[in-house]
């Protein structure tokens, strides 16, 4: 049978690996037997390599120093002019000098750099090893400080030493490490100077190829983060080829990672995601490298609009690193996510050095956030009607969907200031969304559909109603939010928010079992998404549930746990509210000094934030501490002022409770006639209408009419009304039974 010789196109497809596996094997067997075809394939390969190299050069601008490598040394060899004896001596002392240097860096990195004996070959070799290892994966601050110190040493410091490690190599490594730290701190442009300096230093001696490859990876990431994906890809592929040729596993992983970042920047999300996955599952990858892969996969998902899936990917690694205390890895991942997402996401640094995931600000959402801030500010300072006008004015704004969402979220933290106003504000937001399309509407896809906004609006309404003392309505609003999120094809995080708000309302409405189930489910989901702030809120709501059902000591434990999770500045409203509830629980436990300290901390925060209702609750708690401590005159004056303030805020229950406590103080001071007159006046006031229809409190009105009231009876009534207002389920027990110990 006559042999079929491959044409030029087939040979080229064979060289670049585009032939099917079976056809490639057949061609290989033919070429091994046919000399002309073997010669032709070799020529085709050389031509392809020259064209590829030319193509790589075309990716760079004229004069770009990274277009070609500066040196051609052997990987793994230090290069330079060291004698065999000096190199042997340096290697023998390397381990000890390296350990000493690492200890010095841990203690004071800048001092370690200043004290480095650059005339000693072993010290210089140890410094090179430390810097190269830092370059492979430790961008922590202490190594950046050490690298900066070495880079800042005068060149003359290194001239006299026999070159076990050339001075240019040590300086290049220093600039690379410092540049990497700057890059992952979120300043890619500032890192460019260090990377160019390192590259020029490599050009001053016979630089090892593997060091050039490390520099190419660093510059590849920097250019990709700046949107120069083609250049980033070429540099990453060049580095990958070097590391594969020399079998350097850490380099292979990092080069694949850099290549995936370049693909992500170019919009090739599927290919980039596959590349990051390859890093994750690679057998020889370190924990840090696998973490890099996960973070890369996360920002690829975010770029494709799968924001909550991205949050789950990222939070798993973040929680694991926090448990291991891996500070270097944490800072690297935080910086990488911050750079890679850029304006596509908000990353809030927390006290633990990690970043908290938030919904992305894409498609003009920065502009929308400014609009939302202005609208909420107007609602606070100029009133609801003016805010409604602004809501109407943005009806035609392309970013209105995000603006409505942010209005709901920003108003959420203000709801405790004036709950009634924010119930109306939520309804105004709902009305403003009429021009928005539903998800099922035909036409161009909107970044935000009406169901999403209505879901957020219902959550705002639920929160405000809960503060207003209408837990049943608040629970219904949270259920409505859940239905809207389902219609909007919402994710598990949105459902967890609905669970949290419904659970909070259920706790106040005395459905303790239902509230516990909802809040625990929400807390688990917040944990999955790495949302510490919402996790802390859920823990605080669980504490409120325990407090209302009478498990006060357990409630304090939950409040303490919530305060450890919440940040006092970034989660300040939730943090302050938790402090208020903790103070109340401590009062119930008669731990008055601890309660006073908690209230003092909460008072400064709530006043600064304008949390009017919470300020009233704190002052009530402080008055109760005075009452329990026997400071009756002071307690009486405080309760009188509290009653007037509650009246100005139209808070009927707080008015009644404050007046009952004031009358109780009079009775305890022996001013019984004044006590009776005040109570007689109280039962004629419009604020007690809600009590008049309560079958359980007939004893109260009958006792007032018979003028048989005493201060202990008033305290009994006040405790019942206060507990019911907080959502504590307590059947009213007639005072005569309580007094008789039955």
C-alpha positions in Angstrom: 0.0 0.0 0.0 1.4 3.4 -1.0 2.2 5.7 1.9 0.2 9.0 2.1 2.6 11.8 2.9 1.2 14.7 5.0 0.8 18.1 3.4 2.1 21.3 4.9 -1.2 22.1 6.7 -1.2 18.7 8.4 2.4 19.1 9.5 1.6 22.5 11.0 -1.5 21.2 12.8 0.7 18.4 14.1 3.4 20.8 15.4 0.9 23.0 17.2 -1.0 20.0 18.6 -4.3 20.5 16.8 -4.6 17.0 15.3 -6.8 14.4 17.0 -4.9 12.0 19.2 -5.2 9.0 16.9 -4.2 10.9 13.8 -1.2 12.4 15.7 0.0 8.9 16.6 -0.3 7.7 13.0 1.6 10.7 11.7 4.3 10.2 14.3 4.8 6.6 13.2 5.0 7.7 9.5 7.4 10.6 10.2 9.7 8.2 12.1 10.0 6.0 9.1 9.9 8.7 6.3 13.0 10.9 6.3 11.6 13.6 3.9 8.5 14.0 6.1 10.7 14.1 9.2 12.8 16.8 7.7 9.7 18.8 6.6 8.2 18.5 10.1 11.4 19.7 11.7 11.5 22.7 9.3 7.8 23.4 10.1 8.5 23.4 13.8 11.5 25.8 13.4 9.3 28.1 11.3 6.5 28.0 13.8 8.8 28.8 16.7 10.2 31.8 14.8 6.7 33.1 14.0 5.6 32.5 17.5 8.5 34.5 18.9 7.8 37.3 16.4 4.1 37.2 17.4 5.1 37.4 21.1 7.2 40.5 20.3 4.3 42.1 18.4 2.3 41.9 21.7 4.6 44.5 23.3 5.0 48.1 22.5 8.3 49.3 20.9 11.0 49.6 23.5 9.3 47.4 26.1 12.1 45.9 28.2 10.0 42.8 28.9 9.7 41.9 25.2 12.7 39.6 25.5 14.7 38.1 28.3 17.9 39.8 29.4 20.0 36.7 30.3 20.4 33.0 29.5 22.0 31.4 32.6 21.2 28.0 33.9 18.2 27.5 36.2 19.2 26.8 39.8 22.8 28.2 39.5 23.6 31.5 41.1 25.8 32.7 38.3 28.7 35.1 38.8 32.4 34.6 39.5 32.6 32.6 42.7 35.5 30.2 43.2 34.7 26.6 44.0 36.2 26.9 47.5 34.2 30.1 48.4 31.0 28.5 47.0 31.6 25.4 49.0 32.2 27.4 52.2 29.1 29.4 51.6 26.9 26.3 51.1 28.3 24.7 54.3 27.2 27.7 56.3 24.0 28.4 54.4 21.5 26.6 56.8 22.8 28.3 59.9 23.0 31.8 58.3 19.5 31.3 56.9 18.0 30.4 60.2 19.7 33.3 61.9 18.4 35.7 59.2 14.8 34.5 59.4 14.8 35.0 63.1 16.2 38.5 62.7 13.5 39.3 60.1 10.8 38.1 62.4 12.1 40.3 65.1 12.8 43.5 63.1 12.9 43.2 59.3 14.4 46.7 58.6 17.1 46.1 61.2 17.9 42.7 59.7 18.5 44.3 56.3 20.7 47.0 57.8 22.7 44.4 59.7 23.2 42.1 56.8 27.0 41.4 56.2 27.2 41.8 52.4 30.9 41.1 52.5 30.2 37.6 53.7 29.3 35.1 50.9 27.3 32.8 53.1 25.2 35.8 54.4 24.6 37.0 50.8 23.6 33.5 49.7 21.2 33.1 52.7 19.6 36.5 51.9 19.1 35.4 48.3 17.5 32.1 49.4 15.2 34.0 51.8 14.2 36.5 49.1 13.6 33.8 46.5 11.4 31.8 48.9 9.4 35.0 49.7 9.0 35.6 46.0 7.4 32.2 45.6 4.6 32.9 47.9 5.0 35.1 51.0 4.1 38.8 50.3 3.8 39.6 54.0 4.9 43.0 55.3 8.0 41.8 57.1 9.6 40.4 54.0 8.7 43.5 52.0 10.4 45.6 54.7 13.5 43.4 54.5 13.6 43.5 50.7 13.2 47.3 50.8 16.1 47.5 53.2 18.4 45.4 51.0 17.4 47.3 47.9 18.2 50.5 49.7 21.8 49.4 50.6 24.5 51.2 48.7 25.9 49.4 45.7 29.4 49.9 47.1 28.5 47.7 50.1 28.7 44.7 47.8 31.6 45.4 45.6 34.4 43.8 47.6 32.8 40.5 48.3 33.6 37.5 46.1 30.5 37.0 44.1 29.0 33.8 45.5 25.8 35.7 44.7 26.2 38.7 42.3 25.1 42.0 43.8 22.7 42.4 40.8 21.0 39.2 41.7 20.4 40.2 45.3 19.2 43.6 44.3 16.9 42.1 41.6 15.3 39.7 44.1 14.8 42.5 46.6 13.0 44.7 44.1 10.9 41.7 43.0 9.8 40.9 46.6 9.0 44.6 47.3 7.2 44.9 44.0 5.1 41.8 44.8 4.1 43.2 48.1 3.1 46.5 46.5 1.2 44.7 43.8 -0.9 42.7 46.3 -1.5 45.7 48.4 -3.6 46.9 45.5 -1.1 49.3 43.9 -0.1 47.6 40.5 1.1 50.9 39.0 3.5 51.5 41.9 4.9 48.0 41.5 6.0 48.6 37.9 9.1 50.6 38.9 10.4 47.7 41.1 9.7 45.1 38.4 11.5 47.1 35.7 14.5 47.7 38.0 14.7 44.0 38.8 14.6 43.2 35.0 17.4 45.6 34.3 19.5 44.1 37.2 19.0 40.6 35.7 20.3 42.1 32.4 23.6 43.1 34.1 24.7 39.5 34.7 24.1 36.0 33.4 20.7 35.7 35.1 19.3 32.2 35.7 16.3 31.5 33.6 14.1 30.5 36.5 14.6 33.9 38.1 13.7 35.6 34.9 10.6 33.5 34.9 9.6 34.6 38.4 9.9 38.2 37.2 7.8 37.4 34.2 5.0 36.0 36.4 5.0 39.1 38.6 4.9 41.4 35.6 2.3 39.2 33.9 -0.1 39.6 36.9 0.6 43.4 37.0 -0.2 43.9 33.3 -3.3 41.6 33.5 -4.6 43.6 36.5 -4.2 46.8 34.4 -6.2 45.2 31.5 -3.2 44.4 29.3 -4.3 40.8 28.9 -2.3 39.9 25.7 1.0 41.0 27.2 0.1 39.2 30.5 -0.6 36.0 28.6 2.7 36.1 26.7 4.8 36.6 29.8 2.9 33.8 31.7 3.3 31.4 28.8 7.0 32.1 28.6 7.5 31.5 32.3 5.4 28.4 32.2 7.5 26.9 29.4 10.7 27.5 31.5 9.3 26.0 34.7 8.0 22.9 32.8 11.3 22.5 31.1 13.2 22.5 34.5 10.5 20.6 36.4 10.0 23.4 39.0 6.5 22.5 40.4 6.0 25.7 42.4 6.8 27.8 39.3 4.4 25.7 37.2 1.6 26.3 39.6 2.2 30.1 39.8 2.6 30.4 36.0 -0.7 28.6 35.4 -2.3 30.9 37.9 -0.9 34.0 36.1 -2.0 32.6 32.7 -5.5 32.1 34.1 -5.6 35.7 35.4 -4.6 36.9 31.9 -7.5 34.8 30.4 -9.9 36.3 33.0 -8.8 39.8 32.1 -9.3 39.1 28.4 -12.9 38.0 29.1 -12.2 34.3 28.6 -14.0 33.4 31.8 -14.6 29.8 31.0 -11.0 29.1 30.1 -9.7 31.1 33.2 -12.0 29.2 35.5 -10.7 25.9 34.1 -7.1 27.1 34.6 -7.8 28.0 38.2 -9.4 24.7 38.8 -6.3 23.0 37.4 -4.3 24.8 40.1 -6.7 23.7 42.9 -6.5 20.0 42.0 -2.8 19.9 41.2 -1.2 17.2 43.3 2.0 19.0 44.2 0.3 22.4 44.9 0.7 23.9 48.3 -2.2 25.0 50.4 -1.4 28.6 49.4 -1.4 27.7 45.7 -4.7 25.9 46.0 -6.1 29.0 47.8 -4.9 31.1 44.9 -6.8 28.9 42.6 -10.0 29.2 44.6 -9.7 33.0 44.8 -9.2 33.0 41.0 -12.2 30.9 40.4 -14.2 33.2 42.7 -13.5 36.3 40.8 -14.1 34.6 37.5 -17.6 33.7 38.8 -18.2 37.2 40.0 -17.2 38.6 36.6 -19.9 36.4 35.0 -22.5 37.7 37.4 -22.6 34.7 39.7 -21.7 36.9 42.7 -23.0 34.7 45.6 -21.4 31.6 44.1 -18.1 33.6 44.1 -18.6 34.5 47.7 -19.1 30.9 48.7 -15.9 29.9 46.8 -13.8 32.6 48.5 -15.3 32.3 52.0 -14.4 28.6 52.3 -10.7 29.4 51.8 -10.8 32.5 54.0 -12.3 30.6 56.9 -9.7 27.8 56.6 -6.9 30.3 56.5 -8.2 32.2 59.5 -8.3 28.9 61.4 -4.7 28.2 60.5 -3.6 31.7 61.3 -1.9 32.0 57.9 -1.3 35.7 57.8 0.8 35.8 54.7 -1.8 33.8 52.7 -4.6 35.9 54.0 -3.0 39.2 53.0 -2.1 37.8 49.5 -5.7 36.5 48.9 -7.2 39.7 50.1 -5.0 41.8 47.9 -5.5 39.6 44.9 -9.3 39.7 45.2 -9.2 43.4 45.6 -7.1 43.9 42.5 -8.8 41.3 40.3 -12.3 42.5 41.0 -11.5 46.1 41.0 -14.7 48.1 40.5 -16.7 45.0 40.1 -16.9 44.3 43.8 -16.7 45.8 47.3 -14.2 44.2 49.7 -14.4 45.5 53.3 -11.2 44.8 55.3 -12.0 43.5 58.8 -10.1 43.6 62.1 -8.9 40.0 61.5 -7.1 41.0 58.3 -9.6 39.3 56.0 -12.0 40.8 53.5 -15.7 40.6 53.7 -17.6 39.9 50.5 -20.4 42.3 49.4 -22.6 42.5 46.4 -20.7 43.9 43.3 -21.0 47.5 42.2 -21.1 46.9 38.5 -22.9 48.5 35.5 -23.0 52.0 36.9 -23.7 51.0 40.5 -21.2 53.5 41.9 -23.3 56.3 40.4 -26.4 54.6 41.8 -24.9 54.5 45.3 -24.3 58.2 45.2 -27.9 58.8 44.2 -29.1 56.5 47.0 -26.9 58.3 49.6 -28.4 61.6 48.6 -32.0 60.3 48.8 -31.6 58.7 52.2 -29.8 61.9 53.5 -32.7 63.9 52.2 -35.2 61.7 54.0 -33.3 62.2 57.3 -32.6 65.9 57.0 -35.5 67.3 54.9 -38.3 64.9 55.3 -40.1 62.1 53.5 -41.9 64.3 50.9 -38.6 65.7 49.5 -37.1 62.2 49.4 -40.1 61.0 47.4 -39.5 63.7 44.8 -35.9 62.5 44.4 -37.1 58.9 44.0 -39.3 60.1 41.2 -36.6 62.1 39.5 -34.4 59.0 38.9 -37.1 57.1 37.2 -35.4 57.4 33.8 -31.8 56.8 35.2 -30.2 53.7 33.8 -28.8 52.9 37.2 -32.2 53.3 39.0 -32.4 49.6 39.9 -29.2 49.6 41.8 -30.1 53.0 43.3 -33.4 51.6 44.7 -31.6 48.6 46.1 -29.0 50.9 47.9 -31.7 53.2 49.2 -33.3 50.2 50.9 -29.9 49.0 52.3 -28.8 52.5 53.5 -32.3 53.2 55.0 -32.1 49.9 56.9 -29.5 51.2 59.4 -31.6 54.3 60.0 -34.9 52.5 60.7 -34.4 52.6 64.5 -34.3 56.4 64.5 -37.9 56.9 63.4 -39.6 53.6 62.6 -42.9 55.1 61.5 -41.2 57.3 58.9 -39.2 54.4 57.4 -42.3 52.2 57.1 -43.7 55.0 54.9 -40.4 55.4 53.2 -40.4 51.7 52.3 -43.8 52.0 50.7 -42.6 55.1 48.7 -39.7 53.0 47.3 -42.2 50.3 46.3 -44.2 52.9 44.5 -41.2 54.3 42.7 -40.4 50.9 41.1 -43.5 50.9 38.9 -41.5 51.8 35.8 -39.1 48.9 36.3 -39.6 45.7 34.4 -40.4 42.4 36.0 -38.0 39.5 35.4 -40.5 37.9 33.1 -41.0 41.0 31.0 -39.7 40.9 27.4 -37.0 43.3 26.3 -33.4 43.9 27.3 -32.3 42.2 30.5 -32.0 44.7 33.4 -29.2 44.5 35.9 -31.9 44.7 38.6 -35.5 43.6 38.2 -38.5 44.9 40.1 -38.9 41.8 42.2 -35.4 42.3 43.7 -36.1 45.8 44.7 -39.5 44.9 46.1 -37.8 42.1 48.2 -35.3 44.6 49.6 -38.1 47.1 50.2 -40.1 44.5 52.2 -37.1 43.7 54.3 -36.7 47.4 55.1 -40.4 47.6 56.0 -40.1 44.5 58.2 -37.2 46.0 60.1 -39.0 49.3 60.7 -42.2 47.6 61.8 -40.2 45.5 64.3 -38.8 48.6 65.8 -42.3 50.2 65.8 -43.6 47.3 68.0 -45.6 45.6 65.2 -44.0 42.2 65.1 -46.9 40.4 63.3 -46.9 42.9 60.5 -43.1 42.8 60.4 -43.2 39.0 60.0 -45.7 39.3 57.2 -43.4 41.8 55.4 -40.5 39.4 55.7 -42.6 36.6 54.2 -43.5 39.0 51.3 -39.8 39.7 50.7 -39.2 35.9 50.4 -41.9 35.6 47.7 -40.4 38.5 45.8 -36.9 36.9 45.9 -38.3 33.6 44.7 -40.0 35.4 41.8 -36.6 37.1 41.0 -34.9 33.7 40.9 -33.2 34.7 44.2 -30.3 32.8 45.7 -29.9 31.2 49.1 -28.4 34.4 50.6 -31.5 36.4 49.8 -33.6 33.7 51.4 -31.4 33.8 54.5 -32.0 37.5 54.8 -35.8 36.9 54.7 -35.3 34.2 57.3 -33.4 36.5 59.5 -35.9 39.3 59.5 -38.9 37.0 59.9 -37.1 35.2 62.7 -36.4 38.5 64.5 -40.1 39.4 64.2 -41.2 36.0 65.3 -39.1 36.3 68.4 -40.9 39.5 69.4 -44.3 38.0 68.6 -43.5 35.2 71.1 -43.1 32.4 68.5 -39.9 31.3 70.0 -39.6 27.9 68.4 -40.3 29.4 64.9 -37.9 32.2 65.5 -35.2 29.8 66.6 -35.5 27.7 63.5 -35.5 30.7 61.1 -32.6 32.4 62.8 -30.4 29.2 63.0 -31.1 28.6 59.3 -30.1 32.1 58.4 -27.0 32.0 60.5 -25.8 28.8 58.8 -26.3 30.3 55.4 -24.5 33.5 56.4 -21.6 31.3 57.5 -21.6 29.6 54.1 -21.2 32.9 52.4 -18.6 34.2 54.8 -20.8 37.1 55.9 -19.5 37.8 59.4 -21.6 40.9 59.8 -24.9 39.1 59.1 -23.7 36.1 61.1 -23.2 38.5 64.0 -26.6 40.0 63.6 -28.2 36.5 63.6 -26.3 35.6 66.8 -27.6 38.8 68.4 -31.2 38.0 67.3 -30.8 34.5 68.8 -29.7 36.2 72.0 -32.9 38.4 71.9 -35.0 35.2 71.4 -33.3 33.6 74.5 -33.8 36.8 76.5 -37.5 37.0 75.6 -38.2 33.4 76.6 -36.5 33.9 80.0 -33.1 32.3 79.4 -31.3 35.5 80.3 -27.9 34.0 81.2 -27.8 32.1 77.8 -28.9 35.4 76.1 -25.8 37.2 77.5 -23.6 34.5 76.1 -25.1 34.9 72.7 -24.8 38.7 72.9 -21.1 38.4 73.8 -20.6 36.1 70.9 -22.3 38.5 68.5 -20.1 41.4 69.8 -17.0 39.4 69.0 -18.1 38.9 65.4 -19.5 42.3 64.7 -17.1 45.2 64.1 -17.8 48.3 66.3 -17.3 50.6 63.3 -18.3 48.8 60.1 -21.3 47.1 61.8 -21.9 50.0 64.2 -25.7 50.0 64.2 -26.0 46.3 64.9 -23.1 46.5 67.4 -24.9 49.3 69.3 -28.2 47.5 69.3 -26.6 44.3 70.7 -25.0 46.3 73.5 -28.4 47.7 74.4 -29.9 44.3 74.7 -26.9 43.0 76.6 -27.3 45.8 79.1 -31.0 45.0 79.6 -30.2 41.3 80.2 -27.6 42.2 82.8 -30.1 44.4 84.6 -32.5 41.4 84.7 -29.7 39.4 86.3 -29.0 42.2 88.8 -25.4 42.6 87.5 -25.8 46.3 87.8 -22.1 47.5 87.5 -21.7 45.4 84.3 -25.0 46.7 82.9 -24.0 50.3 83.6 -20.6 49.9 81.8 -22.4 48.3 78.8 -25.0 51.0 78.7 -22.3 53.7 78.9 -20.5 52.3 75.8 -23.8 51.9 73.9 -25.0 55.4 74.8 -22.1 57.2 73.1 -22.6 55.1 69.9 -26.3 55.4 69.7 -26.2 59.2 70.2 -23.6 59.6 67.5 -25.7 57.4 65.1 -28.9 59.2 66.0 -30.6 56.0 67.2 -33.4 57.7 69.1 -35.3 54.7 70.2 -32.2 52.9 71.4 -31.1 56.0 73.3 -34.5 55.9 75.1 -34.1 52.2 75.9 -30.6 52.9 77.3 -31.8 55.7 79.5 -34.7 53.5 80.7 -32.1 50.9 81.6 -30.0 53.4 83.5 -33.1 54.6 85.4 -33.9 51.0 86.3 -30.3 50.6 87.7 -30.9 53.6 89.9 -34.2 52.2 91.0 -32.7 48.8 91.9 -29.8 50.5 93.7 -32.2 52.5 95.9 -31.4 55.9 94.3 -35.2 56.7 94.2 -35.2 60.5 93.8 -32.8 60.2 90.8 -34.8 57.3 89.3 -38.0 59.3 89.7 -36.7 62.3 87.8 -35.3 60.1 85.0 -38.6 58.2 84.6 -40.4 61.6 84.4 -38.2 62.8 81.6 -38.4 59.5 79.8 -42.2 59.7 79.8 -42.1 63.1 78.2 -39.5 62.0 75.5 -41.6 58.8 74.7 -44.6 61.1 74.3 -42.8 63.2 71.8 -41.9 60.1 69.8 -45.5 58.7 70.1 -44.4 55.5 71.8 -47.4 54.6 73.9 -46.0 51.5 75.7 -42.9 53.5 76.7 -45.0 56.3 78.0 -47.1 54.0 80.2 -44.1 52.0 81.5 -42.2 55.2 82.4 -45.2 56.7 84.3 -45.8 53.4 86.1 -42.1 53.3 87.2 -42.2 57.0 88.3 -45.3 56.3 90.4 -43.5 53.2 91.8 -40.6 55.5 92.9 -43.1 57.8 94.7 -44.6 54.8 96.6 -41.1 53.5 97.6 -40.3 57.0 98.9 -43.5 57.0 101.1 -45.3 59.6 99.0 -48.4 57.3 98.6 -51.0 60.1 97.9 -48.9 61.4 95.0 -48.5 57.8 93.7 -52.3 57.3 93.8 -53.0 60.6 92.1 -50.6 59.9 89.3 -51.9 56.4 88.6 -55.5 57.7 88.7 -54.5 60.3 86.1 -52.7 57.7 84.0 -55.7 55.4 83.5 -57.6 58.3 81.9 -54.8 59.1 79.4 -55.2 58.0 75.8 -51.9 56.0 75.9 -53.5 53.3 78.1 -56.2 52.3 75.6 -54.2 49.3 74.6 -54.2 48.1 78.2 -57.9 48.8 78.8 -58.9 46.0 76.4 -56.5 43.5 77.9 -58.5 40.9 79.9 -55.4 40.0 81.9 -55.1 43.6 83.4 -58.6 44.0 84.8 -57.0 43.7 88.2 -55.0 46.9 87.6 -57.9 49.1 86.7 -60.0 47.7 89.5 -57.3 48.3 92.0 -56.8 51.9 90.8 -60.5 52.6 91.1 -60.6 51.2 94.6 -57.3 53.1 95.4 -55.8 49.9 96.8 -52.6 50.3 94.7 -49.1 50.0 96.3 -45.6 50.3 94.8 -45.1 46.6 94.6 -48.2 46.1 92.6 -47.1 48.9 90.2 -43.8 47.2 89.8 -45.6 43.9 89.0 -47.7 45.6 86.3 -44.8 47.5 84.8 -42.7 44.3 84.5 -45.5 42.6 82.7 -46.1 45.5 80.2 -42.3 45.9 79.6 -41.9 42.2 79.0 -44.8 42.0 76.6 -43.5 45.0 74.7 -40.1 43.2 74.2 -41.8 40.0 73.0 -41.6 38.0 76.2 -44.4 35.5 76.5 -45.7 35.8 80.0 -49.3 35.0 81.1 -50.5 37.6 83.6 -50.5 36.3 87.2 -52.8 38.2 89.6 -50.7 40.2 92.1 -52.5 38.7 95.1 -51.2 35.3 94.0 -47.7 36.5 93.5 -47.7 38.4 96.8 -48.9 35.3 98.6 -46.1 33.2 97.0 -48.6 31.1 95.0 
